[in-house]
Amino acid sequence: MILPSVRVFALGDVVLQGAPADAPGYVFSGRVLITIRVPARIQTVKVVFQTAQGGRWARLRHRDTSSDAADNVSFSDSVYSSAGEVWARGTYEFFFRIVLPGDLGETMFTAHKRVAYEVRAQLSGSVRREAVRPVAVKRMPYFGSAWEALASDMVHVSAVWRDRIEMCALGCSRVQRDGQPLRVTGVVRALEKGFCLTKVGVILEERTRCRSARSTSESHVAASRFLRAGEHGDWHGRAIVDQMAFDLELRIPPAYKIQYDVKHGPVTVSHRLAFVVAVVDQFGHGTSLRLFTPLHIMPHDCVDLHDELPAYADVQADRVLLTAD
């Protein structure tokens, strides 16, 4: 038996604006394409936005992605209904529109909580077919909020260790996007003689905190970049004379291999950048130093505060208006 094919296309991910208590609803829309190869009796075509079941997102974090029962949601739109009309061969197109609440939990894959969503198109009648596509729910600050100023706030932080070593990190924005390079300049200054440099690098750390009766937190290194000996000049093992500066570049992992910042709810996620150096004094005693400063990992729309032209990656949203014979 030749079965019909069902394809579902969503117009991007769900991007909510503002805190859960203040965010307006979001209109999630797209289209369903159904190709009938052999005439069939069709009764309903339904589109459901719901909590993802199973492991369709597991490849992102290599973990079980089942959501907590309290986070299960389901919203639907019935785009076609009949008593059982027979569809002839051909391709049929239906548009769907689902209104989602502004307090949806963001897509999240952490040790404390896992939330994932999908859009599912269901065809029923003499045959039953369905198509599923994962959808991410993201949250961004509302326009005009104080968070917008962070996009132009540059990192410039310094600290002194025991009046012996001064460290400084500067140059990058505090708001960063997933999958993009992060460039920062690290400066090491010796305030007394006899120190040699043995290690230089940067670390991007992700911290997850669970606000429960027993508050717990977990930190792990999301990305790191350390200079090899001989890279960026002959610095390894050399005495620090006055100061030494290093231009470092770190590649931020793609979305959900690094989690976006989450500021609301029982589980929050935050990030910080560490400029790391290791020094050895004249007596051979080694010390590892880290200079931390907060960073914010946000969806692309949180940084590009203006409309962009469509990218080729959005070609699935195109419609064929006319074909040549």
C-alpha positions as CSV (number, residue, x, y, z in Angstrom):
1,M,0.0,0.0,0.0
2,I,1.3,3.4,-1.0
3,L,0.9,5.8,2.0
4,P,0.6,9.5,1.8
5,S,3.5,11.7,3.0
6,V,3.1,14.4,5.6
7,R,5.6,17.3,6.1
8,V,5.3,20.1,8.6
9,F,7.1,23.4,8.4
10,A,7.3,26.0,11.2
11,L,8.2,29.6,10.7
12,G,11.2,29.6,13.1
13,D,11.4,28.9,16.8
14,V,9.2,30.4,19.5
15,V,10.8,33.6,20.8
16,L,9.1,35.1,23.9
17,Q,9.7,38.7,25.0
18,G,9.9,39.6,28.7
19,A,9.6,37.7,32.0
20,P,7.0,34.9,32.2
21,A,4.6,37.1,34.2
22,D,4.8,39.9,31.7
23,A,5.4,38.3,28.3
24,P,2.6,38.5,25.8
25,G,1.4,35.4,24.0
26,Y,3.2,34.2,20.8
27,V,1.5,33.2,17.6
28,F,3.2,30.1,16.3
29,S,2.5,29.5,12.6
30,G,3.5,27.4,9.7
31,R,2.2,25.0,7.1
32,V,1.6,21.3,6.4
33,L,2.2,19.7,3.1
34,I,0.4,16.4,2.4
35,T,1.1,14.4,-0.8
36,I,-1.5,11.8,-1.8
37,R,-0.2,9.1,-4.2
38,V,-3.3,6.9,-4.2
39,P,-6.8,8.3,-3.6
40,A,-7.6,8.0,0.1
41,R,-10.5,9.0,2.5
42,I,-9.3,11.7,4.8
43,Q,-11.2,12.9,7.9
44,T,-9.0,15.3,9.9
45,V,-5.7,17.1,9.7
46,K,-4.5,18.4,13.0
47,V,-1.4,20.2,14.2
48,V,-0.2,20.0,17.8
49,F,2.4,22.0,19.7
50,Q,3.4,19.9,22.7
51,T,6.1,18.8,25.1
52,A,8.5,16.5,23.2
53,Q,8.3,12.8,23.9
54,G,11.2,10.5,23.5
55,G,14.8,11.4,22.5
56,R,14.5,13.5,19.4
57,W,16.7,16.2,21.1
58,A,19.0,13.7,22.7
59,R,21.8,14.2,20.2
60,L,22.3,17.8,21.5
61,R,23.2,16.9,25.0
62,H,23.5,13.1,24.8
63,R,21.0,12.8,27.7
64,D,17.4,11.6,28.2
65,T,15.2,14.5,27.2
66,S,12.0,13.5,29.0
67,S,10.4,16.6,30.5
68,D,8.9,16.9,34.0
69,A,5.2,16.1,34.2
70,A,4.5,19.6,35.5
71,D,5.9,21.0,32.3
72,N,3.8,19.0,29.9
73,V,1.8,21.2,27.5
74,S,-0.3,20.7,24.5
75,F,-1.9,23.3,22.1
76,S,-3.6,22.3,18.8
77,D,-5.2,23.7,15.7
78,S,-7.5,21.6,13.6
79,V,-6.8,22.7,10.0
80,Y,-9.1,20.3,8.2
81,S,-12.2,18.2,9.2
82,S,-14.8,16.3,7.2
83,A,-17.0,13.2,7.3
84,G,-14.5,11.3,5.2
85,E,-14.0,13.0,1.9
86,V,-11.9,11.2,-0.7
87,W,-8.8,13.0,-1.7
88,A,-7.5,12.6,-5.2
89,R,-3.8,12.3,-6.1
90,G,-1.9,15.5,-5.6
91,T,-0.3,17.8,-3.0
92,Y,-2.4,19.7,-0.4
93,E,-1.3,22.6,1.6
94,F,-2.7,23.8,5.0
95,F,-1.7,26.7,7.2
96,F,-1.8,26.5,10.9
97,R,-1.8,29.1,13.7
98,I,-1.5,28.3,17.4
99,V,-1.5,30.9,20.1
100,L,1.0,30.1,22.9
101,P,1.1,31.6,26.4
102,G,3.9,33.9,27.4
103,D,4.8,31.8,30.5
104,L,6.1,28.8,28.6
105,G,9.3,27.4,30.1
106,E,12.3,27.8,27.9
107,T,13.9,24.8,26.1
108,M,16.4,23.5,28.6
109,F,18.8,20.5,28.9
110,T,20.5,20.6,32.3
111,A,21.2,18.2,35.1
112,H,18.3,19.7,37.1
113,K,15.7,20.1,34.4
114,R,15.0,19.1,30.8
115,V,12.3,20.8,28.7
116,A,11.8,20.2,25.0
117,Y,9.0,20.9,22.5
118,E,7.8,19.7,19.1
119,V,5.2,20.4,16.5
120,R,3.3,17.4,15.3
121,A,1.1,17.2,12.2
122,Q,-1.4,14.3,12.3
123,L,-3.4,12.9,9.4
124,S,-6.3,10.6,10.1
125,G,-8.9,8.7,7.9
126,S,-8.5,5.5,6.0
127,V,-4.8,5.9,6.6
128,R,-3.0,7.5,9.5
129,R,0.3,9.4,9.1
130,E,2.1,12.1,11.1
131,A,5.2,14.2,10.9
132,V,7.2,15.7,13.8
133,R,9.6,18.6,14.0
134,P,11.5,19.8,17.1
135,V,10.9,23.5,18.1
136,A,12.9,25.5,20.6
137,V,11.3,28.0,23.0
138,K,13.6,31.0,23.7
139,R,13.1,34.0,25.8
140,M,14.6,37.5,25.2
141,P,14.3,40.8,27.0
142,Y,11.5,43.1,25.9
143,F,12.5,46.1,23.8
144,G,13.4,49.1,25.9
145,S,14.5,47.0,29.0
146,A,17.8,47.5,30.8
147,W,19.0,44.3,29.2
148,E,19.4,46.0,25.8
149,A,22.1,48.2,27.3
150,L,24.2,45.0,27.9
151,A,24.6,44.5,24.2
152,S,26.9,47.6,24.1
153,D,28.5,47.0,27.6
154,M,32.1,45.9,27.1
155,V,34.1,43.7,29.4
156,H,36.8,45.6,31.3
157,V,37.7,44.0,34.6
158,S,40.9,43.8,36.6
159,A,42.2,42.4,39.9
160,V,45.5,42.2,41.8
161,W,46.8,39.1,43.5
162,R,48.7,39.7,46.8
163,D,50.2,42.9,45.4
164,R,52.3,40.7,43.1
165,I,50.4,40.0,39.9
166,E,47.7,42.2,38.2
167,M,45.3,40.7,35.7
168,C,43.0,42.4,33.3
169,A,40.4,41.2,30.7
170,L,38.8,43.5,28.2
171,G,37.4,43.8,24.7
172,C,34.3,41.7,24.3
173,S,30.6,42.4,24.8
174,R,28.9,41.0,27.9
175,V,26.1,39.7,25.7
176,Q,27.3,36.8,23.5
177,R,25.5,34.5,21.0
178,D,25.7,30.8,20.6
179,G,28.0,29.4,17.8
180,Q,29.9,32.7,17.5
181,P,33.6,33.5,18.3
182,L,34.3,35.3,21.5
183,R,37.4,37.6,21.4
184,V,39.0,39.0,24.5
185,T,42.3,40.5,25.4
186,G,44.1,39.4,28.5
187,V,46.8,41.4,30.2
188,V,49.2,40.1,32.8
189,R,51.4,42.6,34.7
190,A,54.1,41.7,37.3
191,L,54.2,44.0,40.3
192,E,57.4,42.4,41.6
193,K,60.3,40.7,39.8
194,G,60.9,37.0,39.4
195,F,57.6,35.6,38.0
196,C,57.5,33.5,34.8
197,L,54.4,32.7,32.8
198,T,53.6,29.1,32.2
199,K,49.9,29.0,31.1
200,V,47.5,31.5,29.4
201,G,43.9,30.9,28.4
202,V,40.2,31.6,28.8
203,I,37.3,29.5,30.1
204,L,33.6,29.9,29.6
205,E,31.8,28.4,32.5
206,E,28.1,27.5,32.8
207,R,26.3,27.4,36.1
208,T,22.9,25.8,36.8
209,R,21.1,26.6,40.0
210,C,18.0,24.8,41.3
211,R,15.8,26.9,43.6
212,S,14.1,24.3,45.7
213,A,13.9,23.4,49.4
214,R,17.4,22.0,49.0
215,S,19.0,24.5,46.8
216,T,21.7,23.0,44.6
217,S,24.0,24.2,41.9
218,E,26.2,22.7,39.3
219,S,29.1,24.3,37.3
220,H,30.9,23.0,34.3
221,V,33.2,24.3,31.6
222,A,31.2,24.9,28.4
223,A,34.3,25.9,26.3
224,S,37.9,26.7,26.8
225,R,40.9,27.9,24.9
226,F,44.5,27.8,26.1
227,L,47.6,28.9,24.2
228,R,50.2,26.3,23.3
229,A,53.9,26.9,24.0
230,G,55.3,29.0,21.1
231,E,51.8,30.3,20.1
232,H,51.4,34.0,20.2
233,G,55.1,34.6,20.6
234,D,57.8,33.2,22.9
235,W,56.0,33.7,26.2
236,H,56.1,30.2,27.8
237,G,58.6,30.1,30.7
238,R,59.7,33.7,30.1
239,A,59.9,36.2,32.9
240,I,57.1,38.8,33.0
241,V,58.8,42.1,32.3
242,D,56.4,45.0,32.9
243,Q,53.3,43.5,31.2
244,M,52.3,40.9,28.6
245,A,49.1,41.1,26.5
246,F,47.3,38.2,24.6
247,D,44.5,38.3,22.1
248,L,42.4,35.2,22.7
249,E,39.5,33.8,20.7
250,L,37.1,31.2,22.0
251,R,34.4,29.5,20.0
252,I,31.0,29.5,21.8
253,P,29.3,26.1,21.4
254,P,26.0,25.9,19.4
255,A,22.6,26.2,21.1
256,Y,21.8,23.6,23.7
257,K,25.3,22.3,23.8
258,I,25.5,25.6,25.7
259,Q,22.3,26.7,27.4
260,Y,20.9,30.2,27.0
261,D,20.7,32.3,30.2
262,V,17.6,31.5,32.2
263,K,16.7,34.2,34.7
264,H,13.2,33.0,35.9
265,G,11.7,29.8,37.2
266,P,12.9,27.1,39.6
267,V,16.0,26.4,37.6
268,T,18.3,29.3,36.4
269,V,21.3,29.3,34.2
270,S,24.1,31.8,34.2
271,H,27.6,32.1,32.6
272,R,30.9,33.7,33.4
273,L,34.2,34.1,31.6
274,A,37.5,33.4,33.2
275,F,40.9,34.7,32.1
276,V,43.4,32.1,33.4
277,V,47.1,32.3,33.9
278,A,49.7,30.2,35.7
279,V,52.9,31.7,37.1
280,V,56.0,30.4,38.8
281,D,58.1,32.5,41.2
282,Q,61.9,32.6,41.5
283,F,61.7,29.7,44.0
284,G,59.8,27.4,41.7
285,H,56.4,27.8,43.5
286,G,53.6,27.7,41.0
287,T,50.2,29.5,41.3
288,S,47.1,29.3,39.1
289,L,45.1,32.5,38.9
290,R,41.6,33.1,37.4
291,L,39.9,36.4,36.8
292,F,36.1,35.9,36.5
293,T,33.5,38.2,35.0
294,P,29.8,37.6,34.1
295,L,28.7,36.9,30.5
296,H,25.2,36.5,29.1
297,I,24.5,33.9,26.4
298,M,21.3,34.8,24.6
299,P,19.5,33.9,21.4
300,H,20.5,35.8,18.3
301,D,17.4,38.0,18.4
302,C,18.5,39.3,21.8
303,V,21.6,41.0,20.2
304,D,20.3,41.9,16.8
305,L,17.6,44.4,18.0
306,H,16.4,45.0,14.5
307,D,14.7,43.0,11.7
308,E,17.0,41.0,9.4
309,L,16.4,39.8,5.9
310,P,15.5,36.1,5.6
311,A,18.4,33.7,5.3
312,Y,18.7,30.7,3.0
313,A,18.3,28.5,6.1
314,D,14.6,29.6,6.1
315,V,13.9,28.2,2.6
316,Q,11.4,25.7,4.1
317,A,9.1,28.6,4.7
318,D,8.9,29.5,1.0
319,R,5.8,28.8,-1.0
320,V,5.6,27.8,-4.6
321,L,3.2,30.2,-6.3
322,L,3.7,29.1,-10.0
323,T,5.5,26.2,-11.7
324,A,6.6,26.1,-15.3
325,D,5.1,23.3,-17.4
